[in-house]
């Protein structure tokens, strides 16, 4: 098959669906590649780079659409591009089938197969083809960079000779792919980062990235993300009111707000209201990544930057991935290359459109002159359900005292039992052993007992950094060696002297090493 990529005609779109690197990988599958002249220029890939990768360069758009068996694009096709489709041709691009039903039906009437990259199911096997996640990752990163460009201070706190700079406080609303990318970028820049999401299973992900998850004092059981393909679902009015109340509480303290909340096939929910904007400090920034669907902020204007009367900057750009065209094109073309790998299982350049495959069926919206959207649910769950966590009931003071008393009784019982067993064993040895042996044996037992009690009292957390001290303390056994050094036996004297020598090294060396360790943390 010949895979072709035309130049994007959407105004301001800089991405391209094929890079020289992805073209080399497609050729390994047995395909040939063709690209319209200048298609990759805005993303930093010139025609010479494609030609060096073995890609044919078409001089006109018409020539490309006529030559290609598979057309790969970024943006949904226009009416004119749909008219260029022919029977048996395959189109791979973003499509938004729920909002472009007329174009979808027109493509089906042409007999073309259309695969929507924004319909790839969110299952583990399809992650490498998930273009929505790839682009959302870039959007989240770029949102923080854009916020920093419009924010008048550092992200990280600093103490300088000129004064103290407090760290920026960033709130990320929605912890999906874009939200997590924004959280990671924000924390890495040193900002105090807060995050909120309606899905309970993302709290651990947020906290693992160094951010603080914002919890609501609300008892409603939220729907698990596994039931909605990993996306957020509509919340109850009561939950929404509790959510808005929490945001009103946070609004005066945060410097940057990044909203990413979207629900599939719906307008973006309004989460940051006009009064919240009014409560924010002058110089604050709002980045609304849901601007294309109406925005999470009441005052957002799509593709515009607005400055309110109280000095809050609201940015509603919808082309964040296109603003990083080179990186976005690399990831998107890799997504398409992985999809083509599934479509070409034998690597012989022949497409096998298996409608029994969950990924291929999910992404296909027209096939064999029929509209196949919406697809059936995948056979595999989108994500694993979050395990239900039982709330630990806090004990009353009476219950705590009862537990402490029971623990004390158990500990006392164990100690008395051990002492009784030890005394019995010592008595048993004394019945058969000579008096001279018992004198030394009792000293040995007492030394072991005292050493055990001293070391056992050291907290476990101190054993590793202060191991030298515990070694020094354990050298109390030097007392036993000193008692034996006056023995009449030459062998005992030699062994006792060696014991004193080694214990001395342990004692003095232990304290010396500890002193040096502590000196590392002292200012000169």
C-alpha positions as CSV (number, residue, x, y, z in Angstrom):
1,X,0.0,0.0,0.0
2,X,1.1,3.6,-0.6
3,X,0.6,5.7,2.5
4,X,0.3,9.4,1.8
5,X,0.2,12.5,4.0
6,X,-1.2,15.8,2.7
7,X,-0.4,19.3,4.0
8,X,-2.8,20.3,6.8
9,X,-5.2,23.0,5.5
10,X,-6.6,24.0,9.0
11,X,-5.4,27.5,9.7
12,X,-2.6,27.5,12.3
13,X,-2.1,23.8,12.3
14,X,1.7,23.0,12.2
15,X,1.7,19.3,12.8
16,X,2.2,16.6,10.2
17,X,1.0,13.0,10.3
18,X,4.3,11.5,8.9
19,X,7.9,12.2,9.9
20,X,11.0,10.8,8.1
21,X,11.5,8.4,11.0
22,X,8.0,7.1,10.9
23,X,8.2,6.7,7.2
24,X,11.3,4.4,7.6
25,X,9.3,2.3,10.0
26,X,6.3,2.1,7.6
27,X,8.6,1.0,4.8
28,X,9.7,-1.9,7.0
29,X,6.1,-3.1,7.0
30,X,6.2,-3.4,3.2
31,X,4.5,0.0,2.4
32,X,5.7,2.9,0.3
33,X,5.3,6.5,1.4
34,X,4.3,9.7,-0.3
35,X,4.0,13.2,1.1
36,X,2.8,16.5,-0.2
37,X,5.5,19.1,-0.7
38,X,5.9,21.4,2.2
39,X,3.7,19.3,4.5
40,X,6.3,18.9,7.2
41,X,7.9,22.3,6.9
42,X,6.1,23.9,9.8
43,X,7.0,21.0,12.1
44,X,10.7,21.3,11.1
45,X,10.8,18.5,8.5
46,X,11.8,19.6,5.0
47,X,11.3,17.8,1.7
48,X,14.9,16.8,1.5
49,X,14.7,14.9,4.8
50,X,11.7,12.9,3.5
51,X,13.5,12.2,0.2
52,X,16.5,11.0,2.2
53,X,14.1,8.6,4.0
54,X,12.9,7.2,0.7
55,X,9.6,9.1,0.6
56,X,8.1,10.3,-2.6
57,X,7.2,14.0,-2.7
58,X,4.0,14.9,-4.5
59,X,3.9,18.3,-6.1
60,X,0.2,19.0,-5.5
61,X,-2.6,18.0,-3.1
62,X,-4.6,16.4,-5.9
63,X,-1.6,14.2,-6.9
64,X,-1.2,13.0,-3.4
65,X,-4.9,12.0,-2.8
66,X,-4.9,10.3,-6.2
67,X,-1.7,8.3,-5.6
68,X,-2.3,7.3,-1.9
69,X,-4.1,4.1,-0.9
70,X,-4.0,5.2,2.8
71,X,-4.2,8.9,3.6
72,X,-3.0,9.9,7.1
73,X,-3.9,13.3,8.5
74,X,-3.9,15.2,11.8
75,X,-7.1,17.3,11.7
76,X,-10.5,16.0,10.6
77,X,-11.1,16.2,6.9
78,X,-12.9,19.1,5.3
79,X,-15.8,18.7,2.9
80,X,-13.4,19.1,-0.1
81,X,-11.1,16.4,1.3
82,X,-14.0,14.0,1.8
83,X,-14.9,14.6,-1.8
84,X,-11.4,13.5,-2.8
85,X,-11.9,10.1,-1.2
86,X,-12.5,7.1,-3.4
87,X,-13.8,3.6,-2.9
88,X,-11.4,1.2,-1.2
89,X,-9.2,4.1,0.1
90,X,-8.5,4.4,3.8
91,X,-8.4,7.7,5.7
92,X,-6.7,7.8,9.2
93,X,-7.1,11.1,11.1
94,X,-8.8,12.7,14.1
95,X,-12.5,12.9,13.2
96,X,-14.8,13.6,16.1
97,X,-17.5,11.3,14.6
98,X,-20.2,12.3,17.1
99,X,-19.9,16.0,15.9
100,X,-19.3,15.3,12.2
101,X,-22.0,12.9,11.2
102,X,-22.6,14.4,7.8
103,X,-18.9,14.1,6.8
104,X,-18.9,10.5,8.2
105,X,-21.9,9.6,6.1
106,X,-20.4,11.2,3.0
107,X,-17.2,9.2,3.5
108,X,-19.3,6.0,3.9
109,X,-21.2,6.7,0.7
110,X,-17.9,7.1,-1.1
111,X,-17.0,3.5,0.0
112,X,-13.9,4.7,1.9
113,X,-12.8,3.2,5.2
114,X,-12.3,5.9,7.9
115,X,-10.3,5.3,11.1
116,X,-10.6,7.9,13.7
117,X,-7.5,8.3,15.9
118,X,-9.7,9.9,18.6
119,X,-11.8,6.7,18.8
120,X,-8.9,4.3,19.7
121,X,-10.2,2.4,22.8
122,X,-8.4,3.0,26.0
123,X,-7.2,-0.5,26.7
124,X,-3.7,-1.5,27.6
125,X,-2.8,-2.9,24.2
126,X,-3.9,0.3,22.4
127,X,-1.9,2.7,24.5
128,X,0.8,3.0,21.9
129,X,-1.9,4.2,19.4
130,X,-3.7,6.5,21.8
131,X,-3.3,9.8,20.0
132,X,-5.6,11.7,22.4
133,X,-3.3,10.8,25.2
134,X,-0.2,11.8,23.2
135,X,-1.6,15.2,22.4
136,X,-3.0,15.7,25.9
137,X,0.4,15.0,27.4
138,X,1.9,17.8,25.3
139,X,-1.0,20.1,26.0
140,X,-0.6,19.7,29.8
141,X,3.1,20.4,29.6
142,X,2.7,23.4,27.3
143,X,-0.1,24.8,29.5
144,X,2.3,25.1,32.4
145,X,5.0,26.7,30.2
146,X,2.3,29.1,28.8
147,X,1.2,29.9,32.4
148,X,4.8,30.7,33.4
149,X,5.2,32.9,30.4
150,X,2.2,35.0,31.6
151,X,2.9,34.8,35.3
152,X,5.0,37.6,36.8
153,X,7.0,35.5,39.3
154,X,9.1,32.4,39.7
155,X,7.5,29.0,40.1
156,X,9.9,28.0,42.8
157,X,10.5,29.9,46.0
158,X,13.8,31.7,46.5
159,X,15.6,33.6,49.2
160,X,18.0,36.1,47.7
161,X,19.9,39.2,48.9
162,X,17.2,41.3,47.3
163,X,14.4,39.6,49.3
164,X,12.3,36.5,49.6
165,X,10.2,35.1,46.7
166,X,7.4,32.8,47.7
167,X,6.7,29.8,45.5
168,X,3.8,29.9,43.1
169,X,0.7,27.9,44.0
170,X,-0.8,26.0,41.1
171,X,-4.2,24.2,41.0
172,X,-4.8,21.6,38.4
173,X,-8.5,20.7,37.9
174,X,-8.8,17.3,36.3
175,X,-6.1,14.7,36.7
176,X,-6.4,12.9,33.3
177,X,-3.4,12.7,30.9
178,X,-3.2,16.4,30.4
179,X,-3.7,17.1,34.1
180,X,-1.0,14.7,35.2
181,X,1.4,16.2,32.6
182,X,0.7,19.6,34.0
183,X,1.2,18.3,37.6
184,X,4.5,16.8,36.7
185,X,5.8,19.9,35.0
186,X,4.5,22.2,37.8
187,X,6.1,20.2,40.6
188,X,9.4,19.9,38.7
189,X,9.5,23.7,38.4
190,X,9.2,24.0,42.1
191,X,5.6,25.2,42.5
192,X,3.3,24.1,45.3
193,X,0.8,22.0,43.3
194,X,-2.7,21.1,44.2
195,X,-4.9,18.8,42.1
196,X,-8.6,17.8,42.0
197,X,-10.5,15.1,40.1
198,X,-13.9,13.6,40.5
199,X,-12.5,10.1,40.1
200,X,-11.3,8.7,43.4
201,X,-8.7,6.3,41.9
202,X,-6.4,9.1,40.7
203,X,-5.6,10.5,44.2
204,X,-2.6,8.1,44.6
205,X,-1.3,9.0,41.2
206,X,-1.5,12.7,42.0
207,X,0.3,12.3,45.4
208,X,3.0,10.0,43.9
209,X,4.0,13.0,41.6
210,X,4.5,15.3,44.6
211,X,1.3,17.2,44.4
212,X,-1.5,17.5,47.1
213,X,-4.9,16.0,46.2
214,X,-7.8,18.2,47.1
215,X,-10.5,16.1,48.9
216,X,-14.1,17.1,49.4
217,X,-16.1,16.7,52.6
218,X,-18.7,14.8,50.7
219,X,-19.8,11.2,51.2
220,X,-21.3,10.5,47.7
221,X,-19.8,7.4,46.1
222,X,-18.2,8.4,42.8
223,X,-18.4,6.3,39.7
224,X,-15.1,4.4,39.1
225,X,-13.2,5.4,36.0
226,X,-13.2,1.8,34.8
227,X,-16.9,2.1,34.1
228,X,-16.5,5.0,31.8
229,X,-13.4,4.0,29.8
230,X,-11.1,6.0,32.0
231,X,-12.9,9.3,31.6
232,X,-14.8,11.3,34.1
233,X,-18.6,11.0,34.3
234,X,-21.3,13.5,35.2
235,X,-21.6,14.2,38.9
236,X,-24.7,14.9,41.0
237,X,-25.8,18.4,41.7
238,X,-24.9,18.0,45.4
239,X,-21.4,16.9,44.5
240,X,-21.1,19.8,42.1
241,X,-22.0,22.3,44.8
242,X,-19.5,20.8,47.2
243,X,-16.9,21.0,44.5
244,X,-17.6,24.7,43.7
245,X,-17.5,25.5,47.4
246,X,-14.0,24.0,47.7
247,X,-12.9,26.0,44.6
248,X,-14.2,29.2,46.1
249,X,-12.2,28.5,49.2
250,X,-9.0,28.0,47.1
251,X,-9.5,30.8,44.6
252,X,-7.9,33.6,46.7
253,X,-4.8,31.6,47.5
254,X,-3.8,30.0,44.1
255,X,-1.7,31.9,41.6
256,X,-2.3,29.6,38.5
257,X,-5.3,27.5,37.6
258,X,-5.1,24.9,34.9
259,X,-8.5,23.3,34.0
260,X,-8.6,20.2,31.9
261,X,-12.1,18.8,32.8
262,X,-13.9,17.3,29.8
263,X,-16.7,14.7,29.5
264,X,-16.9,12.8,26.2
265,X,-19.5,14.2,23.7
266,X,-20.6,17.0,26.1
267,X,-19.9,20.6,26.6
268,X,-17.1,21.3,29.1
269,X,-18.5,21.6,32.6
270,X,-18.3,25.1,34.2
271,X,-16.0,24.7,37.2
272,X,-14.4,28.1,37.6
273,X,-17.1,30.7,37.9
274,X,-17.0,34.5,37.5
275,X,-16.9,35.1,41.2
276,X,-13.9,32.8,41.6
277,X,-12.1,34.8,39.0
278,X,-13.0,38.0,40.9
279,X,-11.6,36.5,44.1
280,X,-8.2,35.7,42.6
281,X,-5.1,37.9,43.1
282,X,-4.0,40.4,40.4
283,X,-1.4,38.7,38.1
284,X,-3.0,35.3,38.5
285,X,-3.3,33.1,35.4
286,X,-6.0,30.7,34.2
287,X,-5.2,28.2,31.4
288,X,-8.4,26.6,30.1
289,X,-7.6,23.4,28.2
290,X,-11.3,22.8,27.7
291,X,-11.8,26.0,25.7
292,X,-12.6,24.1,22.5
293,X,-15.7,22.6,24.2
294,X,-16.9,25.9,25.8
295,X,-14.3,26.1,28.6
296,X,-14.3,25.3,32.3
297,X,-14.1,29.0,33.1
298,X,-17.1,31.2,32.5
299,X,-14.9,34.0,31.0
300,X,-12.8,31.9,28.7
301,X,-12.8,32.9,25.0
302,X,-11.7,30.3,22.6
303,X,-8.2,30.9,21.0
304,X,-7.9,34.2,22.8
305,X,-6.1,35.7,25.8
306,X,-8.3,37.8,28.1
307,X,-7.2,40.0,31.0
308,X,-10.0,40.7,33.5
309,X,-10.6,44.0,35.3
310,X,-8.9,42.6,38.4
311,X,-5.8,41.7,36.5
312,X,-6.4,37.9,36.0
313,X,-5.1,36.5,32.6
314,X,-7.4,33.8,31.1
315,X,-5.9,31.9,28.2
316,X,-8.2,29.8,26.0
317,X,-5.8,28.6,23.3
318,X,-6.8,25.3,21.6
319,X,-3.6,24.7,19.7
320,X,-1.1,23.8,22.4
321,X,0.1,20.6,20.7
322,X,0.5,22.6,17.4
323,X,2.7,25.1,19.3
324,X,5.1,22.2,19.9
325,X,4.8,20.9,16.4
326,X,8.0,18.9,16.1
327,X,7.4,16.9,19.3
328,X,3.6,16.5,18.6
329,X,4.3,15.3,15.0
330,X,6.8,12.8,16.3
331,X,4.3,11.3,18.8
332,X,1.3,11.4,16.5
333,X,3.1,9.8,13.6
334,X,4.3,7.1,16.0
335,X,0.7,6.4,17.0
336,X,-0.3,6.0,13.3
337,X,2.7,3.8,12.7
338,X,1.7,1.5,15.5
339,X,-1.9,1.4,14.1
340,X,-0.5,0.5,10.7
341,X,1.6,-2.3,12.3
342,X,-1.7,-3.8,13.6
343,X,-3.3,-3.4,10.2
344,X,-0.3,-5.1,8.5
345,X,0.2,-8.2,10.7
346,X,2.3,-10.1,8.0
347,X,4.5,-7.0,7.2
348,X,3.9,-7.6,3.6
349,X,2.4,-4.2,2.7
350,X,-1.1,-5.6,2.6
351,X,-3.7,-4.2,5.0
352,X,-5.9,-6.8,6.8
353,X,-8.8,-4.8,8.3
354,X,-9.9,-7.3,11.0
355,X,-13.2,-6.0,12.4
356,X,-13.0,-8.6,15.2
357,X,-10.0,-6.9,16.7
358,X,-11.0,-4.6,19.5
359,X,-8.6,-1.8,18.6
360,X,-9.3,-1.8,14.8
361,X,-13.1,-2.1,15.3
362,X,-13.1,0.7,17.9
363,X,-11.3,3.1,15.7
364,X,-13.2,2.3,12.5
365,X,-16.2,4.6,11.9
366,X,-16.9,3.7,8.2
367,X,-16.2,0.5,6.4
368,X,-17.6,-1.1,3.2
369,X,-20.0,1.7,2.5
370,X,-21.5,1.5,6.0
371,X,-21.3,3.8,9.1
372,X,-19.8,1.6,11.9
373,X,-20.0,4.3,14.6
374,X,-20.5,4.0,17.5
375,X,-18.5,0.8,18.1
376,X,-19.5,-1.9,20.5
377,X,-17.8,-1.9,24.0
378,X,-14.4,-3.6,23.9
379,X,-14.2,-7.1,25.2
380,X,-11.5,-6.0,27.7
381,X,-12.3,-3.4,30.4
382,X,-10.7,-0.1,29.8
383,X,-8.9,0.0,33.1
384,X,-8.9,-2.1,36.2
385,X,-11.5,-1.1,38.8
386,X,-10.0,0.7,41.8
387,X,-10.0,-1.6,44.9
388,X,-12.5,-0.5,47.5
389,X,-10.8,0.8,50.6
390,X,-12.6,0.3,53.9
391,X,-12.4,3.3,56.1
392,X,-10.5,2.7,59.3
393,X,-12.6,3.5,62.3
394,X,-10.8,5.8,64.7
395,X,-10.6,4.3,68.2
396,X,-12.0,6.1,71.3
397,X,-9.7,7.1,74.2
398,X,-11.1,4.2,76.2
399,X,-10.4,1.7,73.4
400,X,-6.8,3.0,73.1
401,X,-6.2,2.7,76.8
402,X,-7.6,-0.9,76.7
403,X,-5.3,-1.8,73.8
404,X,-2.2,-0.3,75.7
405,X,-3.1,-2.3,78.8
406,X,-3.5,-5.5,76.8
407,X,-0.2,-4.9,75.1
408,X,1.5,-4.2,78.4
409,X,0.1,-7.4,79.9
410,X,1.2,-9.5,76.9
411,X,4.7,-8.0,77.0
412,X,5.0,-8.6,80.8
413,X,3.8,-12.2,80.4
414,X,6.4,-12.8,77.6
415,X,9.2,-11.4,79.8
416,X,8.3,-13.4,82.9
417,X,8.0,-16.5,80.8
418,X,11.5,-15.9,79.2
419,X,13.1,-15.2,82.6
420,X,11.5,-18.3,84.2
421,X,12.7,-20.5,81.3
422,X,16.2,-18.9,81.5
423,X,16.4,-19.4,85.3
424,X,15.4,-23.0,84.9
425,X,18.0,-23.6,82.2
426,X,20.7,-21.9,84.3
427,X,19.7,-24.0,87.4
428,X,19.9,-27.2,85.2
429,X,23.4,-26.3,84.0
430,X,24.4,-25.5,87.6
431,X,23.4,-29.0,88.8
432,X,25.9,-30.7,86.5
433,X,28.6,-28.1,85.9
434,X,31.5,-27.3,88.3
435,X,31.5,-24.1,90.4
436,X,34.5,-22.6,88.4
437,X,32.6,-22.9,85.1
438,X,29.4,-21.5,86.6
439,X,31.2,-18.4,87.8
440,X,32.3,-17.6,84.2
441,X,29.0,-18.7,82.7
442,X,26.9,-16.4,84.8
443,X,29.2,-13.4,83.8
444,X,28.7,-14.4,80.2
445,X,24.9,-14.6,80.5
446,X,24.7,-11.3,82.3
447,X,26.9,-9.6,79.7
448,X,24.7,-11.0,76.9
449,X,21.5,-9.9,78.7
450,X,22.8,-6.3,79.4
451,X,24.1,-5.9,75.8
452,X,20.8,-7.2,74.4
453,X,18.7,-4.7,76.6
454,X,21.0,-1.8,75.7
455,X,20.9,-2.4,71.9
456,X,17.2,-3.4,71.8
457,X,16.3,0.0,73.2
458,X,17.9,1.8,70.2
459,X,15.2,2.9,67.6
460,X,15.3,0.8,64.4
461,X,15.5,4.0,62.4
462,X,18.9,4.9,64.0
463,X,20.6,1.6,63.5
464,X,21.6,2.3,59.9
465,X,22.8,6.0,60.1
466,X,24.4,5.5,63.6
467,X,25.5,1.9,63.3
468,X,28.9,3.0,64.6
469,X,27.4,4.1,67.9
470,X,25.4,0.8,68.4
471,X,28.6,-1.1,67.7
472,X,30.4,1.0,70.3
473,X,27.7,0.4,72.9
474,X,27.6,-3.3,72.1
475,X,31.3,-3.5,73.1
476,X,30.2,-3.6,76.8
477,X,31.4,-7.2,76.4
478,X,34.9,-5.8,77.1
479,X,34.0,-6.1,80.8
480,X,33.9,-9.9,80.5
481,X,37.4,-9.8,78.8
482,X,38.9,-7.6,81.5
483,X,37.6,-10.0,84.2
484,X,39.3,-12.9,82.5
485,X,42.7,-11.2,81.8
486,X,43.9,-12.1,85.3
487,X,43.4,-15.8,84.8
488,X,46.2,-18.3,85.5
489,X,46.0,-19.9,82.0
490,X,48.2,-18.4,79.3
491,X,45.7,-19.3,76.6
492,X,42.9,-17.5,78.5
493,X,45.1,-14.4,79.0
494,X,45.9,-14.3,75.2
495,X,42.3,-14.7,74.2
496,X,41.2,-12.0,76.8
497,X,43.9,-9.6,75.5
498,X,42.7,-10.1,71.9
499,X,39.1,-9.4,73.0
500,X,40.1,-6.2,74.8
501,X,42.1,-5.1,71.7
502,X,39.2,-5.7,69.3
503,X,36.6,-4.2,71.6
504,X,38.8,-1.1,72.0
505,X,38.9,-0.7,68.2
506,X,35.1,-1.1,68.1
507,X,34.5,1.4,70.9
508,X,36.9,4.2,69.9
509,X,36.5,3.6,66.2
510,X,32.7,3.7,66.5
511,X,32.6,7.0,68.2
512,X,35.2,8.4,65.8
513,X,33.2,7.4,62.7
514,X,30.1,8.8,64.2
515,X,31.8,12.1,64.9
516,X,32.9,12.3,61.3
517,X,29.4,11.5,60.1
518,X,27.9,14.2,62.2
519,X,30.5,16.7,61.0
520,X,29.3,16.3,57.4
521,X,26.0,18.0,58.4
522,X,27.6,20.9,60.4
523,X,28.5,24.3,58.9
524,X,32.1,25.1,59.0
